[in-house]
Amino acid sequence: MAGRSGTRVGGGATDLVVMWGGFPLLGAGAGALLGSAAGWISDLPWVPLRGLFEALSRLPQPHVTIGAASVGVVAALLLAGAGTAERLTVTVDGQRAVLRRDGRDRDVSRHEVRAVLVDGRELVLLDTDGGELVRETSDLARDRLRSAFRAHGWPWAEEDPHRAAYRLWVAGLPGLPEGADALLRARERAVEKDRRDDVRELRRELGRIGVVVRDEGGRQYWRLTGRAVLPAAEPPPATRPEPDRR
């Protein structure tokens, strides 16, 4: 959508209809089904929370079914609210791009950006040193993003211009700036435990020392940017000259 302040790319109305209309219907149906079948469910030996279903089965109908359906609707509305807040919205003009998620804005100036691209399900903005200014998960259509950025003169790339520079990270191998190996170890653990905030923060820390990291097939791949500073190579050990035996 174009406006006086730029072009806005956000989720379509269909997504909102599904979340705010479809989710509550599904929640009500699921709740009503559980409420009406509480007695049968409580007889299954492997079901968790059997005590709860036993207690529900002793309550009068249709009150249990109506109450369970209401709980399902409330849970679905909470889920829809969280999903709406999590959606990424991008507004672009000739001077800046504003990325909004969870009520927070990320403002990126045009002169900082060398390339804009979509990498899988992530929107990426690269700076002039090859580092990542932005990497945001997005369900926005690639075509809509491409059109919005190109319309305002931003440098769009169909693929990562640094793709060939990535190397598989193996702990302890040389070639990384000081401290990067420890950060990649910590990030690997955070990914395994699904600690998303830690994963994002460790990505930022790696970026500060000139390392870009990407995940592929459960593994970490890395490349260096123009700001990376590698440890100085150790000089070869001094050798004594051979004595003159003539």
C-alpha positions, 0 to 999 in steps of 0.5 A: 500500500502506497501513502504520502510517507512511503509504501507499506507492506504488511499482512493481508486482511485474510490473515486477520480474518483467519486469526480473529474469526477462524481461531475462536471458532476452532477454540470453541469447537475444541473446548466444547468437544473436550467438555462433552467428552470429559467422562470418556477422556477421564477413563483413558489411563494414558491421558494427562490431567485425568483428575481435571477431566474426572472433576469436569465429568461430575459437573452438570451438562450443558454447563461444562460444555458451554464453559469449556467452549468459552475457555477455548474462545478466550485461549484462541483470542489470546493466540490471535492477539499474539499472532497479530503483534508478531506480524512484521510490517515494513514501511519504505520511502526514499530515505528510510525503512521502518520495520515494526513488530511487537509495537517496536520500530526498527529504523534503517537509513537508506545510506547505510544499506548496500543490498536488500534481499529475502533469504528463505523466510527472512528479510535481510538488509546488508550494510556497506561492509557486508554485515547484516543491519537487519535479519527478520523472520517474515511471512511477507510476499517476496514480490511485494517487498521487492516492488516496495524497495525498488519503487523507492530506489533501494538496491534489491538483490535476488540472492545473497551476494555473499552466499559463496563466502560462508563456511561451516563452523567447526569448534576450534578451527582458525580463521575467526576473530578473537572471541567468535568461537566462544560466541558460536558455541554459546549460540549453538547451545541456545539454538538447541534449547530454543532460547530465541532471545539469546540466539538473537543477542548472540547474533548481534554480538557476532556482528559487532566483531565482524562475523555473520552467521546463518543457520542451515540444516541445523548447523551454523555457517559463518563469514567475515565482514569488512570490520572483522579483525583477525588475530595476528599470526604468530611469528615462526620460531627463531632458528639458530644459524648452522655453525660453519663447519668449513 
